[in-house]
Amino acid sequence: MKNIIVMSGDIGSGKSSVATELKQLTGFDIIGTGTIQRAIAIKRGLTTLELNEISQTDRSIDDEIDNYVIETGKTKDRLIMDSRLAWHFIPTAFKVFLAVDPVVGAERVFQASRHDEKNISLDITIKNNLKRQTIEDQRFNQLYNIHFRKYGNYDLIIDTSYASPLTIAKKINDCFKAWLKHQHFSSLWITPRKLLPTLAVNAVDDGIKEISVFIYKEFIYIQQGHRLVITAHMAGNDLIPANIITEEPNYVLTEGLSVIQAAHKVSLTILKNWEDTLSFKYTRYPSLDQVQTR
């Protein structure tokens, strides 16, 4: 088994910063295909967004990046690969996805002020990131029949919204070591501020020992373990472990509700009371057709 860690992730999730810290912990080399993509864009006199748009009809761009990743997986060892699709092309690697709140991610991209990206305001950056993400999702699905943001593709998912790159790198390294030894580790580590409750704050579940969540339209809902999440909020924890029950919208939960039905039962009042009780604010809410406003 080769010692290769591949990292995919959301735009602005901090893959480069985490990879740098992880290199210090492991001594592995870093290869980032984002750098390759930007180099191709600059060579063609384009922004990365424009390059992504052209990639929809010019397969040579994807082929150039893909062949590089495949060959690297065959010939290299002790490696950290920063790549959207390396998990797909190097299936024997330890596969990590770095998730980030879309607003937090956009703030990072905007503050980075890369000269090849037209992000003149935070609002425009959010829109550009969403457009770029949509283009990537559609292209990867069309070319490879995959959904690279589906968490089930990965061995480890870590939310980077509020934890430091060093904290995240240490968690990756610990889980990687457990993976190499075939030991158990939690596959999802997330900030409590990203979890949406499915119960009112005064009706939370006690006696649950693990947090279980389900995912619907990119939002993560607590199925069980509300009290544990509240305790983590109070303690100021940046990362807590959780188990993903499902990402499928029609999956039937233990209460007999489908994921869609359970998500639609969450009212704006529940979310607001949760915020008020725990003294924080979500950066965004599910769309109005998804959240009841009673």
Secondary structure in CASP SS format (residue, H / E / C, confidence):
PFRMAT SS
TARGET T0000
AUTHOR 0000-0000-0000
METHOD secondary structure of the structure
MODEL  1
M C 1.00
K C 1.00
N C 1.00
I E 1.00
I E 1.00
V E 1.00
M E 1.00
S E 1.00
G E 1.00
D C 1.00
I C 1.00
G C 1.00
S C 1.00
G C 1.00
K H 1.00
S H 1.00
S H 1.00
V H 1.00
A H 1.00
T H 1.00
E H 1.00
L H 1.00
K H 1.00
Q H 1.00
L H 1.00
T H 1.00
G C 1.00
F C 1.00
D E 1.00
I E 1.00
I E 1.00
G E 1.00
T H 1.00
G H 1.00
T H 1.00
I H 1.00
Q H 1.00
R H 1.00
A H 1.00
I H 1.00
A H 1.00
I H 1.00
K H 1.00
R C 1.00
G C 1.00
L C 1.00
T C 1.00
T H 1.00
L H 1.00
E H 1.00
L H 1.00
N H 1.00
E H 1.00
I H 1.00
S H 1.00
Q C 1.00
T C 1.00
D C 1.00
R H 1.00
S H 1.00
I H 1.00
D H 1.00
D H 1.00
E H 1.00
I H 1.00
D H 1.00
N H 1.00
Y H 1.00
V H 1.00
I H 1.00
E H 1.00
T H 1.00
G H 1.00
K H 1.00
T H 1.00
K C 1.00
D C 1.00
R C 1.00
L E 1.00
I E 1.00
M E 1.00
D E 1.00
S C 1.00
R C 1.00
L C 1.00
A H 1.00
W H 1.00
H H 1.00
F H 1.00
I C 1.00
P C 1.00
T C 1.00
A C 1.00
F E 1.00
K E 1.00
V E 1.00
F E 1.00
L E 1.00
A E 1.00
V C 1.00
D C 1.00
P H 1.00
V H 1.00
V H 1.00
G H 1.00
A H 1.00
E H 1.00
R H 1.00
V H 1.00
F H 1.00
Q H 1.00
A H 1.00
S C 1.00
R C 1.00
H C 1.00
D C 1.00
E C 1.00
K C 1.00
N C 1.00
I C 1.00
S C 1.00
L H 1.00
D H 1.00
I H 1.00
T H 1.00
I H 1.00
K H 1.00
N H 1.00
N H 1.00
L H 1.00
K H 1.00
R H 1.00
Q H 1.00
T H 1.00
I H 1.00
E H 1.00
D H 1.00
Q H 1.00
R H 1.00
F H 1.00
N H 1.00
Q H 1.00
L H 1.00
Y H 1.00
N C 1.00
I C 1.00
H C 1.00
F C 1.00
R C 1.00
K C 1.00
Y H 1.00
G H 1.00
N H 1.00
Y C 1.00
D C 1.00
L E 1.00
I E 1.00
I E 1.00
D E 1.00
T C 1.00
S C 1.00
Y C 1.00
A C 1.00
S C 1.00
P H 1.00
L H 1.00
T H 1.00
I H 1.00
A H 1.00
K H 1.00
K H 1.00
I H 1.00
N H 1.00
D H 1.00
C H 1.00
F H 1.00
K H 1.00
A H 1.00
W H 1.00
L H 1.00
K C 1.00
H C 1.00
Q C 1.00
H C 1.00
F C 1.00
S C 1.00
S C 1.00
L E 1.00
W E 1.00
I E 1.00
T C 1.00
P H 1.00
R H 1.00
K H 1.00
L E 1.00
L E 1.00
P C 1.00
T C 1.00
L C 1.00
A C 1.00
V H 1.00
N H 1.00
A H 1.00
V C 1.00
D C 1.00
D C 1.00
G C 1.00
I C 1.00
K C 1.00
E C 1.00
I C 1.00
S E 1.00
V E 1.00
F E 1.00
I E 1.00
Y E 1.00
K C 1.00
E C 1.00
F E 1.00
I E 1.00
Y E 1.00
I E 1.00
Q E 1.00
Q E 1.00
G C 1.00
H H 1.00
R H 1.00
L H 1.00
V H 1.00
I H 1.00
T H 1.00
A H 1.00
H H 1.00
M H 1.00
A H 1.00
G C 1.00
N C 1.00
D C 1.00
L C 1.00
I E 1.00
P E 1.00
A E 1.00
N E 1.00
I E 1.00
I E 1.00
T E 1.00
E C 1.00
E C 1.00
P C 1.00
N C 1.00
Y C 1.00
V E 1.00
L C 1.00
T C 1.00
E C 1.00
G C 1.00
L C 1.00
S E 1.00
V H 1.00
I H 1.00
Q H 1.00
A H 1.00
A H 1.00
H H 1.00
K C 1.00
V C 1.00
S E 1.00
L H 1.00
T H 1.00
I H 1.00
L H 1.00
K H 1.00
N H 1.00
W H 1.00
E H 1.00
D H 1.00
T H 1.00
L H 1.00
S C 1.00
F C 1.00
K C 1.00
Y C 1.00
T C 1.00
R C 1.00
Y C 1.00
P C 1.00
S C 1.00
L C 1.00
D C 1.00
Q C 1.00
V C 1.00
Q E 1.00
T C 1.00
R C 1.00
END
